[in-house]
Amino acid sequence: MQQEIGKLYVVATPIGNLDDISQRARDVLSHVTWIAAEDTRHSRVLLEHLGITTPLVSYHEHNERPRTDELIEKIRQGENGALISDAGTPLISDPGYILVAGAHDAGIQVVPIPGACSIIAALSVAGVPTDKFLFEGFLPAKAQARRQRLSKLATFPHTMVFFEAPHRLTSLLADCAEILTPLRQATLAREITKKFESIYRDQLGGLLERAENGEIVSKGECVLVIQGLSRQEESETSHEEEMQRVLNILLPEVSLKQAVQIAMKLTGFAKNALYDCATKLQKKSEL
């Protein structure tokens, strides 16, 4: 008689408030043979709080490939296993996809046990469109690479979600305000479900100012939700680019006043807008 293979359960755990764990997650973690955890010391605190004594197995980015083969074999021998992360839903900016992929390839049933997720929690209170969104995770830590990535996202039309470390929060907000414009609507969710949970909704310029003056405390886990480029912004950006294109041709050849007059006839844009654009371009060329 062929031995029945086990299952792999992917179990979401709380992101802060330990009472957020579901009864189903409790039951699964209590009855599986083992639990693969990113940081066994951290996860042991949760299990002790729940009164669960299931053995923990370390599973993290430095051992996931060799450990995957070991865990897959255990399941093939009939053991049921669970995968958890330090907090929230596994595989969201955490290790685990290699184990899940390996289970699928081995014909093992993979069962999701849904629960807390900081991305979804932040989106639910952000007050921005959520029908489509991009989860970008952590942007590059180095300023130049971060700014380059933000520049590529400047015209993205849907809501964007970012993770950020608290010590880089002000730098991120400064880059976002400059590249995405300070008027872009955004929400910062800090320490979600924890004692000092804080939700700040403002324009990017406002969030930056509040971070710089200490109103927003740069501590704890941060999720930044930014609204995508609106049609109005897209139109204004398009107009600005066209004004710059025309004025960059004219300014080297004629005076600022003449360049504005000619540009008015060529583009139909307002005189004041063209004058402001021409002044900025002229100052920039003098630097």
KETORKE-963644 format. One line per field, with one value per atom (N, C-alpha, C): atom name; x, y, z; residue in three letters. Coordinates in steps of 0.2 Angstrom, whole numbers, always signed. Layout:
BEGIN
atome	c(CA  ...)
px	c(X  ...)
py	c(Y  ...)
pz	c(Z  ...)
residu	c(ALA  ...)
END
This chain:
BEGIN
atome	c(N  CA  C  N  CA  C  N  CA  C  N  CA  C  N  CA  C  N  CA  C  N  CA  C  N  CA  C  N  CA  C  N  CA  C  N  CA  C  N  CA  C  N  CA  C  N  CA  C  N  CA  C  N  CA  C  N  CA  C  N  CA  C  N  CA  C  N  CA  C  N  CA  C  N  CA  C  N  CA  C  N  CA  C  N  CA  C  N  CA  C  N  CA  C  N  CA  C  N  CA  C  N  CA  C  N  CA  C  N  CA  C  N  CA  C  N  CA  C  N  CA  C  N  CA  C  N  CA  C  N  CA  C  N  CA  C  N  CA  C  N  CA  C  N  CA  C  N  CA  C  N  CA  C  N  CA  C  N  CA  C  N  CA  C  N  CA  C  N  CA  C  N  CA  C  N  CA  C  N  CA  C  N  CA  C  N  CA  C  N  CA  C  N  CA  C  N  CA  C  N  CA  C  N  CA  C  N  CA  C  N  CA  C  N  CA  C  N  CA  C  N  CA  C  N  CA  C  N  CA  C  N  CA  C  N  CA  C  N  CA  C  N  CA  C  N  CA  C  N  CA  C  N  CA  C  N  CA  C  N  CA  C  N  CA  C  N  CA  C  N  CA  C  N  CA  C  N  CA  C  N  CA  C  N  CA  C  N  CA  C  N  CA  C  N  CA  C  N  CA  C  N  CA  C  N  CA  C  N  CA  C  N  CA  C  N  CA  C  N  CA  C  N  CA  C  N  CA  C  N  CA  C  N  CA  C  N  CA  C  N  CA  C  N  CA  C  N  CA  C  N  CA  C  N  CA  C  N  CA  C  N  CA  C  N  CA  C  N  CA  C  N  CA  C  N  CA  C  N  CA  C  N  CA  C  N  CA  C  N  CA  C  N  CA  C  N  CA  C  N  CA  C  N  CA  C  N  CA  C  N  CA  C  N  CA  C  N  CA  C  N  CA  C  N  CA  C  N  CA  C  N  CA  C  N  CA  C  N  CA  C  N  CA  C  N  CA  C  N  CA  C  N  CA  C  N  CA  C  N  CA  C  N  CA  C  N  CA  C  N  CA  C  N  CA  C  N  CA  C  N  CA  C  N  CA  C  N  CA  C  N  CA  C  N  CA  C  N  CA  C  N  CA  C  N  CA  C  N  CA  C  N  CA  C  N  CA  C  N  CA  C  N  CA  C  N  CA  C  N  CA  C  N  CA  C  N  CA  C  N  CA  C  N  CA  C  N  CA  C  N  CA  C  N  CA  C  N  CA  C  N  CA  C  N  CA  C  N  CA  C  N  CA  C  N  CA  C  N  CA  C  N  CA  C  N  CA  C  N  CA  C  N  CA  C  N  CA  C  N  CA  C  N  CA  C  N  CA  C  N  CA  C  N  CA  C  N  CA  C  N  CA  C  N  CA  C  N  CA  C  N  CA  C  N  CA  C  N  CA  C  N  CA  C  N  CA  C  N  CA  C  N  CA  C  N  CA  C  N  CA  C  N  CA  C  N  CA  C  N  CA  C  N  CA  C  N  CA  C  N  CA  C  N  CA  C  N  CA  C  N  CA  C  N  CA  C  N  CA  C  N  CA  C  N  CA  C  N  CA  C  N  CA  C  N  CA  C  N  CA  C  N  CA  C  N  CA  C  N  CA  C  N  CA  C  N  CA  C  N  CA  C  N  CA  C  N  CA  C  N  CA  C  N  CA  C  N  CA  C  N  CA  C  N  CA  C  N  CA  C  N  CA  C  N  CA  C  N  CA  C  N  CA  C  N  CA  C  N  CA  C  N  CA  C  N  CA  C  N  CA  C  N  CA  C  N  CA  C  N  CA  C  N  CA  C  N  CA  C  N  CA  C  N  CA  C  N  CA  C  N  CA  C  N  CA  C  N  CA  C  N  CA  C  N  CA  C  N  CA  C  N  CA  C  N  CA  C  N  CA  C  N  CA  C  N  CA  C  N  CA  C  N  CA  C  N  CA  C  N  CA  C  N  CA  C  N  CA  C  N  CA  C  N  CA  C  N  CA  C  N  CA  C  N  CA  C  N  CA  C  N  CA  C  N  CA  C  N  CA  C  N  CA  C  N  CA  C  N  CA  C  N  CA  C  N  CA  C  N  CA  C  N  CA  C  N  CA  C  N  CA  C  N  CA  C  N  CA  C  N  CA  C  N  CA  C  N  CA  C  N  CA  C  N  CA  C  N  CA  C  N  CA  C  N  CA  C  N  CA  C  N  CA  C  N  CA  C  N  CA  C  N  CA  C)
px	c(+4  +0  +4  +3  +7  +6  +11  +10  +7  +2  -1  +4  +5  +10  +6  +10  +7  +5  +4  +2  +7  +8  +11  +6  +6  +1  +5  +3  +6  +2  +4  +0  +2  -3  -2  -2  +3  +3  +2  +1  +0  +6  +4  +10  +11  +8  +9  +5  -2  -7  -8  -6  -6  -13  -18  -25  -27  -24  -26  -25  -22  -22  -29  -30  -37  -37  -43  -44  -41  -42  -40  -32  -29  -21  -19  -22  -21  -21  -27  -28  -23  -21  -16  -9  -7  +0  +0  -6  -6  -5  -8  -8  -3  +1  +6  +12  +16  +22  +27  +28  +33  +31  +35  +33  +40  +40  +46  +46  +51  +50  +56  +56  +62  +66  +64  +68  +64  +67  +64  +63  +68  +67  +61  +60  +55  +48  +48  +42  +40  +45  +43  +39  +40  +37  +29  +28  +21  +18  +21  +19  +18  +22  +21  +15  +14  +8  +2  +2  -4  -4  +1  +1  +2  +6  +7  +14  +15  +22  +25  +22  +24  +32  +36  +43  +44  +49  +51  +57  +57  +63  +65  +71  +73  +73  +70  +70  +71  +76  +78  +82  +83  +86  +93  +97  +103  +103  +98  +98  +92  +88  +81  +82  +88  +88  +90  +95  +96  +90  +87  +82  +76  +75  +69  +69  +74  +74  +73  +75  +74  +67  +64  +57  +52  +54  +49  +49  +55  +56  +52  +52  +48  +40  +38  +31  +29  +34  +33  +32  +35  +35  +29  +24  +18  +17  +22  +22  +18  +14  +11  +16  +17  +21  +18  +20  +18  +23  +22  +27  +25  +28  +27  +32  +31  +36  +37  +41  +42  +35  +32  +25  +21  +15  +11  +10  +9  +8  +15  +17  +23  +24  +30  +32  +31  +28  +28  +34  +39  +45  +49  +47  +50  +52  +57  +58  +52  +53  +48  +45  +46  +44  +47  +53  +57  +54  +52  +49  +42  +38  +31  +32  +36  +37  +39  +44  +46  +40  +36  +30  +26  +24  +20  +23  +30  +33  +33  +33  +33  +26  +21  +14  +11  +14  +11  +6  +1  -5  -2  -3  -1  -7  -8  -14  -13  -16  -15  -20  -17  -21  -21  -25  -25  -25  -23  -23  -20  -17  -14  -9  -9  -4  -4  +2  +3  +1  +2  +1  -7  -11  -18  -21  -18  -20  -19  -13  -12  -16  -17  -22  -29  -31  -38  -39  -34  -35  -32  -29  -26  -30  -36  -41  -39  -36  -34  -37  -37  -40  -36  -39  -36  -38  -42  -44  -38  -32  -26  -20  -15  -10  -3  +2  +9  +12  +14  +18  +26  +29  +36  +41  +38  +43  +48  +54  +59  +62  +63  +67  +74  +78  +86  +88  +92  +94  +99  +102  +107  +103  +104  +100  +99  +105  +104  +100  +101  +97  +89  +88  +81  +78  +82  +79  +78  +82  +81  +75  +74  +68  +61  +62  +56  +54  +59  +58  +55  +56  +53  +45  +44  +37  +33  +36  +33  +26  +26  +20  +16  +17  +13  +6  +1  -6  -10  -7  -11  -7  -11  -8  -2  +3  +10  +11  +13  +14  +22  +25  +32  +33  +38  +40  +46  +48  +54  +56  +63  +65  +65  +64  +62  +68  +74  +80  +81  +77  +77  +71  +66  +59  +59  +63  +63  +66  +71  +75  +70  +66  +62  +56  +53  +48  +51  +57  +60  +61  +63  +64  +57  +52  +45  +42  +43  +40  +43  +50  +53  +52  +52  +51  +44  +40  +32  +28  +31  +28  +26  +26  +24  +16  +13  +5  +2  +6  +3  +1  -5  -9  -5  -4  -1  -3  -2  -4  +2  +4  +10  +7  +7  +5  +11  +11  +17  +15  +19  +17  +10  +8  +1  -1  -6  -9  -5  +0  +4  +2  +5  +2  +3  +8  +9  +7  +2  +0  -2  +1  -1  -2  -7  -9  -9  -5  -5  -7  -12  -14  -13  -9  -7  -5  -3  +1  +8  +12  +19  +23  +22  +25  +23  +17  +15  +18  +18  +21  +28  +32  +39  +40  +36  +36  +35  +30  +29  +34  +37  +43  +49  +50  +56  +55  +49  +48  +47  +47  +46  +39  +34  +27  +27  +30  +30  +36  +35  +41  +44  +51  +54  +56  +51  +52  +47  +49  +45  +44  +40  +39  +34  +36  +33  +30  +24  +21  +19  +22  +20  +15  +9  +5  +4  +6  +5  +1  -4  -8  -5  -7  -4  -5  -2  -2  -10  -13  -20  -20  -26  -26  -25  -26  -25  -17  -14  -7  -3  -6  -3  -4  -9  -10  -6  -5  +0  +7  +9  +15  +17  +12  +12  +13  +9  +10  +17  +19  +26  +31  +31  +36  +36  +30  +29  +32  +30  +33  +40  +43  +50  +54  +50  +53  +54  +48  +48  +53  +53  +57  +64  +66  +73  +76  +71  +73  +74  +69  +69  +74  +75  +79  +86  +89  +96  +96  +91  +91  +88  +83  +80  +79  +77  +76  +71  +71  +66  +59  +58  +51  +49  +54  +52  +50  +54  +53  +46  +44  +37  +32  +33  +28  +27  +33  +33  +30  +32  +29  +21  +19  +12  +8  +11  +8  +9  +14  +15  +11  +10  +7  +0  -1  -8  -8  -2  -2  -2  -4  -5  +2  +2  +8  +11  +7  +10  +14  +11  +14  +20  +20  +26  +32  +30  +35  +38  +34  +37  +42  +39  +44  +50  +50  +56  +60  +58  +62  +66  +62  +66  +71  +70  +74  +81  +79  +85  +89  +86  +90  +94  +91  +94  +100  +100  +105  +111  +110  +115  +119  +116  +120  +126)
py	c(-6  +0  +6  +11  +17  +22  +25  +29  +36  +39  +45  +51  +55  +61  +66  +70  +76  +82  +87  +94  +99  +104  +110  +116  +119  +124  +131  +136  +142  +147  +148  +151  +158  +163  +170  +171  +174  +176  +183  +186  +193  +197  +203  +208  +212  +212  +216  +213  +214  +212  +204  +201  +193  +191  +195  +192  +192  +194  +194  +187  +183  +176  +173  +169  +166  +159  +157  +150  +145  +146  +141  +140  +146  +146  +142  +144  +140  +133  +131  +123  +120  +123  +121  +120  +126  +126  +121  +119  +115  +107  +106  +99  +97  +101  +99  +96  +93  +89  +94  +99  +104  +111  +116  +123  +126  +128  +131  +138  +141  +148  +152  +158  +162  +163  +165  +166  +162  +157  +152  +155  +160  +163  +168  +171  +176  +172  +167  +163  +159  +157  +154  +158  +165  +169  +169  +169  +168  +161  +156  +149  +148  +151  +151  +154  +160  +164  +160  +156  +153  +146  +144  +137  +132  +133  +128  +125  +119  +116  +112  +113  +110  +112  +108  +109  +114  +118  +123  +121  +123  +122  +128  +130  +136  +136  +141  +142  +149  +151  +158  +158  +164  +165  +162  +161  +158  +150  +147  +140  +137  +141  +139  +133  +134  +129  +122  +121  +114  +112  +117  +115  +113  +116  +114  +107  +104  +97  +92  +94  +91  +91  +97  +97  +94  +94  +91  +83  +81  +74  +72  +76  +75  +74  +79  +79  +73  +71  +65  +58  +59  +53  +53  +58  +58  +64  +68  +73  +79  +82  +89  +94  +99  +105  +111  +116  +123  +128  +133  +138  +145  +148  +155  +160  +166  +171  +174  +179  +183  +186  +189  +192  +193  +192  +193  +187  +188  +182  +180  +174  +172  +173  +174  +175  +183  +187  +194  +197  +198  +201  +197  +190  +185  +179  +175  +168  +164  +159  +154  +151  +155  +153  +147  +146  +140  +134  +134  +128  +127  +132  +132  +129  +132  +129  +122  +120  +113  +108  +111  +107  +105  +111  +110  +105  +106  +101  +94  +93  +86  +83  +87  +85  +85  +89  +90  +96  +95  +100  +106  +112  +118  +121  +123  +125  +132  +137  +144  +145  +148  +149  +157  +161  +168  +171  +178  +182  +188  +191  +198  +199  +205  +207  +214  +217  +224  +228  +225  +229  +230  +225  +225  +230  +229  +233  +241  +242  +249  +252  +248  +250  +251  +247  +248  +254  +257  +264  +270  +269  +274  +279  +277  +282  +284  +279  +280  +274  +275  +269  +263  +257  +251  +245  +247  +243  +239  +243  +241  +244  +240  +243  +239  +243  +240  +239  +233  +233  +233  +238  +239  +236  +235  +232  +238  +236  +241  +244  +250  +253  +253  +254  +253  +258  +256  +260  +266  +265  +270  +275  +282  +287  +287  +287  +287  +282  +276  +270  +271  +273  +275  +280  +285  +291  +288  +284  +282  +277  +273  +269  +273  +278  +283  +287  +288  +292  +288  +281  +276  +275  +277  +276  +282  +288  +294  +295  +291  +291  +285  +281  +275  +277  +275  +277  +274  +269  +266  +267  +265  +266  +262  +264  +261  +260  +254  +253  +251  +254  +254  +252  +248  +247  +251  +253  +257  +257  +256  +256  +263  +264  +270  +275  +273  +278  +281  +278  +281  +284  +284  +287  +294  +298  +305  +306  +302  +303  +300  +295  +292  +298  +301  +306  +312  +314  +319  +318  +312  +310  +309  +306  +305  +312  +317  +324  +327  +326  +330  +326  +320  +316  +315  +314  +312  +319  +324  +331  +331  +336  +337  +337  +337  +337  +331  +325  +319  +316  +313  +311  +304  +304  +298  +297  +290  +288  +284  +286  +283  +279  +272  +268  +265  +267  +265  +261  +255  +251  +248  +246  +243  +238  +239  +234  +234  +238  +238  +244  +245  +250  +257  +258  +265  +266  +262  +262  +270  +272  +279  +279  +282  +283  +290  +292  +299  +299  +303  +304  +312  +313  +320  +320  +325  +326  +324  +322  +320  +326  +332  +338  +338  +337  +338  +332  +326  +321  +322  +325  +326  +332  +337  +342  +340  +335  +332  +328  +324  +320  +324  +330  +334  +337  +339  +343  +338  +332  +327  +325  +327  +325  +318  +316  +308  +306  +301  +298  +293  +293  +288  +282  +278  +272  +267  +260  +255  +254  +249  +247  +252  +254  +259  +256  +258  +256  +263  +264  +271  +269  +272  +271  +277  +277  +284  +283  +288  +287  +288  +284  +285  +291  +292  +298  +299  +305  +306  +309  +309  +312  +319  +323  +330  +331  +327  +327  +325  +320  +318  +323  +327  +332  +338  +340  +345  +343  +337  +335  +335  +333  +333  +340  +345  +352  +355  +353  +356  +353  +347  +344  +347  +349  +352  +359  +363  +370  +370  +365  +365  +363  +358  +357  +363  +366  +372  +378  +379  +385  +383  +377  +375  +376  +376  +377  +385  +389  +396  +400  +398  +403  +404  +399  +400  +405  +406  +410  +417  +418  +425  +426  +432  +434  +430  +431  +427  +429  +436  +439  +436  +436  +434  +427  +423  +416  +414  +418  +417  +418  +424  +426  +421  +419  +414  +407  +405  +399  +399  +405  +406  +405  +407  +406  +399  +395  +388  +383  +385  +380  +381  +388  +390  +390  +389  +389  +396  +397  +403  +407  +413  +417  +416  +417  +416  +409  +404  +397  +397  +399  +399  +404  +409  +414  +410  +407  +404  +398  +394  +389  +392  +397  +400  +402  +406  +408  +403  +397  +391  +388  +388  +385  +390  +396  +401  +400  +400  +400  +393  +388  +381  +381  +385  +385  +389  +394  +398  +395  +389  +386  +383)
pz	c(+0  +0  +0  -5  -5  +0  +3  +9  +6  +10  +8  +9  +4  +6  +10  +13  +17  +13  +17  +13  +16  +12  +15  +16  +22  +23  +23  +20  +20  +25  +30  +36  +37  +37  +39  +46  +49  +56  +57  +63  +65  +63  +61  +60  +65  +71  +77  +83  +82  +87  +87  +92  +92  +92  +93  +93  +86  +81  +74  +71  +74  +71  +71  +65  +65  +68  +70  +73  +69  +62  +57  +57  +58  +58  +64  +70  +76  +76  +73  +72  +68  +62  +58  +61  +64  +67  +73  +76  +82  +79  +73  +71  +66  +63  +58  +62  +58  +61  +63  +58  +60  +56  +59  +56  +54  +47  +45  +46  +49  +51  +49  +47  +45  +51  +57  +63  +69  +70  +75  +82  +84  +90  +91  +85  +85  +85  +81  +80  +86  +90  +96  +101  +101  +105  +104  +97  +95  +97  +96  +97  +105  +109  +116  +118  +115  +117  +115  +110  +108  +111  +115  +118  +113  +108  +103  +104  +104  +105  +99  +93  +87  +86  +84  +83  +77  +78  +73  +69  +63  +58  +55  +55  +52  +45  +42  +34  +33  +30  +28  +22  +20  +13  +12  +18  +18  +18  +19  +19  +15  +12  +9  +3  -1  -6  -3  +1  +4  +8  +12  +17  +13  +7  +3  +2  -1  -2  +4  +10  +16  +18  +17  +19  +14  +8  +3  +4  +6  +7  +13  +18  +24  +22  +18  +16  +12  +8  +4  +8  +14  +18  +23  +21  +25  +30  +31  +36  +33  +38  +36  +39  +34  +37  +36  +39  +39  +37  +33  +32  +35  +39  +42  +40  +41  +41  +47  +48  +55  +57  +52  +53  +46  +46  +41  +36  +30  +25  +22  +22  +19  +12  +10  +3  +1  +5  +3  +6  +1  +3  +8  +8  +13  +9  +12  +8  +8  +4  +4  -3  -8  -15  -17  -15  -18  -15  -8  -5  -8  -9  -12  -19  -23  -30  -30  -25  -25  -23  -19  -17  -23  -26  -32  -37  -38  -43  -41  -34  -32  -31  -34  -33  -26  -22  -15  -15  -11  -11  -6  -9  -5  -3  +3  +6  +9  +6  +9  +15  +21  +27  +27  +24  +24  +31  +31  +37  +36  +41  +41  +35  +32  +27  +28  +29  +30  +24  +18  +11  +11  +12  +11  +17  +23  +28  +27  +24  +23  +17  +12  +6  +9  +13  +16  +19  +22  +25  +22  +16  +12  +9  +7  +4  -3  -6  -13  -17  -24  -28  -27  -26  -25  -30  -35  -40  -44  -44  -47  -43  -42  -38  -39  -38  -39  -32  -30  -24  -26  -24  -26  -21  -15  -9  -7  -6  -4  -10  -10  -16  -14  -19  -17  -12  -7  -2  -4  -9  -12  -15  -14  -16  -24  -28  -35  -38  -36  -38  -36  -30  -28  -32  -34  -38  -45  -48  -54  -55  -50  -50  -49  -45  -44  -51  -54  -61  -66  -65  -70  -68  -61  -59  -59  -61  -61  -65  -70  -74  -73  -68  -67  -65  -68  -67  -61  -58  -53  -46  -41  -34  -33  -29  -28  -21  -19  -12  -10  -5  -4  +3  +5  +11  +12  +18  +20  +27  +28  +34  +38  +44  +47  +46  +46  +46  +39  +34  +27  +25  +30  +28  +25  +29  +27  +20  +19  +12  +7  +8  +3  +2  +7  +6  +2  +3  +0  -8  -9  -16  -20  -16  -19  -20  -16  -17  -22  -23  -29  -36  -36  -42  -44  -39  -41  -40  -38  -36  -29  -26  -19  -18  -23  -23  -23  -25  -25  -19  -19  -13  -10  -4  -1  +6  +8  +15  +18  +24  +27  +33  +33  +38  +42  +49  +53  +59  +60  +65  +65  +60  +59  +64  +67  +72  +79  +79  +86  +90  +96  +101  +98  +95  +92  +85  +82  +76  +74  +68  +66  +58  +56  +49  +47  +43  +40  +33  +32  +25  +23  +18  +16  +9  +6  +0  +2  -3  -2  +1  -1  +2  +9  +11  +18  +22  +20  +23  +25  +20  +20  +26  +26  +31  +38  +38  +45  +47  +43  +45  +47  +43  +45  +51  +53  +60  +66  +64  +70  +71  +68  +69  +67  +62  +60  +63  +68  +71  +66  +65  +61  +65  +67  +70  +68  +69  +67  +59  +58  +51  +47  +41  +37  +31  +29  +22  +19  +14  +10  +4  +4  -2  -5  -12  -16  -22  -23  -28  -35  -40  -46  -50  -56  -59  -62  -60  -62  -69  -72  -79  -79  -74  -73  -73  -69  -68  -75  -78  -84  -89  -90  -94  -93  -86  -85  -86  -85  -86  -94  -98  -105  -108  -105  -107  -105  -99  -96  -101  -103  -107  -114  -117  -123  -123  -118  -117  -117  -113  -112  -119  -123  -129  -134  -134  -139  -136  -130  -127  -128  -127  -127  -134  -139  -146  -147  -144  -145  -141  -135  -130  -133  -136  -138  -144  -147  -153  -152  -148  -147  -139  -138  -131  -127  -121  -117  -119  -120  -121  -128  -133  -140  -140  -136  -136  -133  -128  -125  -130  -134  -139  -145  -147  -152  -150  -144  -141  -140  -138  -138  -144  -150  -156  -159  -157  -159  -155  -148  -144  -142  -141  -139  -131  -128  -120  -118  -111  -108  -108  -108  -108  -101  -96  -89  -88  -90  -90  -94  -100  -104  -101  -98  -95  -89  -85  -79  -81  -86  -89  -92  -96  -99  -94  -89  -83  -80  -78  -75  -79  -86  -91  -91  -91  -92  -85  -80  -73  -73  -75  -75  -80  -86  -90  -88  -83  -80  -75  -72  -66  -68)
residu	c(MET  MET  MET  GLN  GLN  GLN  GLN  GLN  GLN  GLU  GLU  GLU  ILE  ILE  ILE  GLY  GLY  GLY  LYS  LYS  LYS  LEU  LEU  LEU  TYR  TYR  TYR  VAL  VAL  VAL  VAL  VAL  VAL  ALA  ALA  ALA  THR  THR  THR  PRO  PRO  PRO  ILE  ILE  ILE  GLY  GLY  GLY  ASN  ASN  ASN  LEU  LEU  LEU  ASP  ASP  ASP  ASP  ASP  ASP  ILE  ILE  ILE  SER  SER  SER  GLN  GLN  GLN  ARG  ARG  ARG  ALA  ALA  ALA  ARG  ARG  ARG  ASP  ASP  ASP  VAL  VAL  VAL  LEU  LEU  LEU  SER  SER  SER  HIS  HIS  HIS  VAL  VAL  VAL  THR  THR  THR  TRP  TRP  TRP  ILE  ILE  ILE  ALA  ALA  ALA  ALA  ALA  ALA  GLU  GLU  GLU  ASP  ASP  ASP  THR  THR  THR  ARG  ARG  ARG  HIS  HIS  HIS  SER  SER  SER  ARG  ARG  ARG  VAL  VAL  VAL  LEU  LEU  LEU  LEU  LEU  LEU  GLU  GLU  GLU  HIS  HIS  HIS  LEU  LEU  LEU  GLY  GLY  GLY  ILE  ILE  ILE  THR  THR  THR  THR  THR  THR  PRO  PRO  PRO  LEU  LEU  LEU  VAL  VAL  VAL  SER  SER  SER  TYR  TYR  TYR  HIS  HIS  HIS  GLU  GLU  GLU  HIS  HIS  HIS  ASN  ASN  ASN  GLU  GLU  GLU  ARG  ARG  ARG  PRO  PRO  PRO  ARG  ARG  ARG  THR  THR  THR  ASP  ASP  ASP  GLU  GLU  GLU  LEU  LEU  LEU  ILE  ILE  ILE  GLU  GLU  GLU  LYS  LYS  LYS  ILE  ILE  ILE  ARG  ARG  ARG  GLN  GLN  GLN  GLY  GLY  GLY  GLU  GLU  GLU  ASN  ASN  ASN  GLY  GLY  GLY  ALA  ALA  ALA  LEU  LEU  LEU  ILE  ILE  ILE  SER  SER  SER  ASP  ASP  ASP  ALA  ALA  ALA  GLY  GLY  GLY  THR  THR  THR  PRO  PRO  PRO  LEU  LEU  LEU  ILE  ILE  ILE  SER  SER  SER  ASP  ASP  ASP  PRO  PRO  PRO  GLY  GLY  GLY  TYR  TYR  TYR  ILE  ILE  ILE  LEU  LEU  LEU  VAL  VAL  VAL  ALA  ALA  ALA  GLY  GLY  GLY  ALA  ALA  ALA  HIS  HIS  HIS  ASP  ASP  ASP  ALA  ALA  ALA  GLY  GLY  GLY  ILE  ILE  ILE  GLN  GLN  GLN  VAL  VAL  VAL  VAL  VAL  VAL  PRO  PRO  PRO  ILE  ILE  ILE  PRO  PRO  PRO  GLY  GLY  GLY  ALA  ALA  ALA  CYS  CYS  CYS  SER  SER  SER  ILE  ILE  ILE  ILE  ILE  ILE  ALA  ALA  ALA  ALA  ALA  ALA  LEU  LEU  LEU  SER  SER  SER  VAL  VAL  VAL  ALA  ALA  ALA  GLY  GLY  GLY  VAL  VAL  VAL  PRO  PRO  PRO  THR  THR  THR  ASP  ASP  ASP  LYS  LYS  LYS  PHE  PHE  PHE  LEU  LEU  LEU  PHE  PHE  PHE  GLU  GLU  GLU  GLY  GLY  GLY  PHE  PHE  PHE  LEU  LEU  LEU  PRO  PRO  PRO  ALA  ALA  ALA  LYS  LYS  LYS  ALA  ALA  ALA  GLN  GLN  GLN  ALA  ALA  ALA  ARG  ARG  ARG  ARG  ARG  ARG  GLN  GLN  GLN  ARG  ARG  ARG  LEU  LEU  LEU  SER  SER  SER  LYS  LYS  LYS  LEU  LEU  LEU  ALA  ALA  ALA  THR  THR  THR  PHE  PHE  PHE  PRO  PRO  PRO  HIS  HIS  HIS  THR  THR  THR  MET  MET  MET  VAL  VAL  VAL  PHE  PHE  PHE  PHE  PHE  PHE  GLU  GLU  GLU  ALA  ALA  ALA  PRO  PRO  PRO  HIS  HIS  HIS  ARG  ARG  ARG  LEU  LEU  LEU  THR  THR  THR  SER  SER  SER  LEU  LEU  LEU  LEU  LEU  LEU  ALA  ALA  ALA  ASP  ASP  ASP  CYS  CYS  CYS  ALA  ALA  ALA  GLU  GLU  GLU  ILE  ILE  ILE  LEU  LEU  LEU  THR  THR  THR  PRO  PRO  PRO  LEU  LEU  LEU  ARG  ARG  ARG  GLN  GLN  GLN  ALA  ALA  ALA  THR  THR  THR  LEU  LEU  LEU  ALA  ALA  ALA  ARG  ARG  ARG  GLU  GLU  GLU  ILE  ILE  ILE  THR  THR  THR  LYS  LYS  LYS  LYS  LYS  LYS  PHE  PHE  PHE  GLU  GLU  GLU  SER  SER  SER  ILE  ILE  ILE  TYR  TYR  TYR  ARG  ARG  ARG  ASP  ASP  ASP  GLN  GLN  GLN  LEU  LEU  LEU  GLY  GLY  GLY  GLY  GLY  GLY  LEU  LEU  LEU  LEU  LEU  LEU  GLU  GLU  GLU  ARG  ARG  ARG  ALA  ALA  ALA  GLU  GLU  GLU  ASN  ASN  ASN  GLY  GLY  GLY  GLU  GLU  GLU  ILE  ILE  ILE  VAL  VAL  VAL  SER  SER  SER  LYS  LYS  LYS  GLY  GLY  GLY  GLU  GLU  GLU  CYS  CYS  CYS  VAL  VAL  VAL  LEU  LEU  LEU  VAL  VAL  VAL  ILE  ILE  ILE  GLN  GLN  GLN  GLY  GLY  GLY  LEU  LEU  LEU  SER  SER  SER  ARG  ARG  ARG  GLN  GLN  GLN  GLU  GLU  GLU  GLU  GLU  GLU  SER  SER  SER  GLU  GLU  GLU  THR  THR  THR  SER  SER  SER  HIS  HIS  HIS  GLU  GLU  GLU  GLU  GLU  GLU  GLU  GLU  GLU  MET  MET  MET  GLN  GLN  GLN  ARG  ARG  ARG  VAL  VAL  VAL  LEU  LEU  LEU  ASN  ASN  ASN  ILE  ILE  ILE  LEU  LEU  LEU  LEU  LEU  LEU  PRO  PRO  PRO  GLU  GLU  GLU  VAL  VAL  VAL  SER  SER  SER  LEU  LEU  LEU  LYS  LYS  LYS  GLN  GLN  GLN  ALA  ALA  ALA  VAL  VAL  VAL  GLN  GLN  GLN  ILE  ILE  ILE  ALA  ALA  ALA  MET  MET  MET  LYS  LYS  LYS  LEU  LEU  LEU  THR  THR  THR  GLY  GLY  GLY  PHE  PHE  PHE  ALA  ALA  ALA  LYS  LYS  LYS  ASN  ASN  ASN  ALA  ALA  ALA  LEU  LEU  LEU  TYR  TYR  TYR  ASP  ASP  ASP  CYS  CYS  CYS  ALA  ALA  ALA  THR  THR  THR  LYS  LYS  LYS  LEU  LEU  LEU  GLN  GLN  GLN  LYS  LYS  LYS  LYS  LYS  LYS  SER  SER  SER  GLU  GLU  GLU  LEU  LEU  LEU)
END
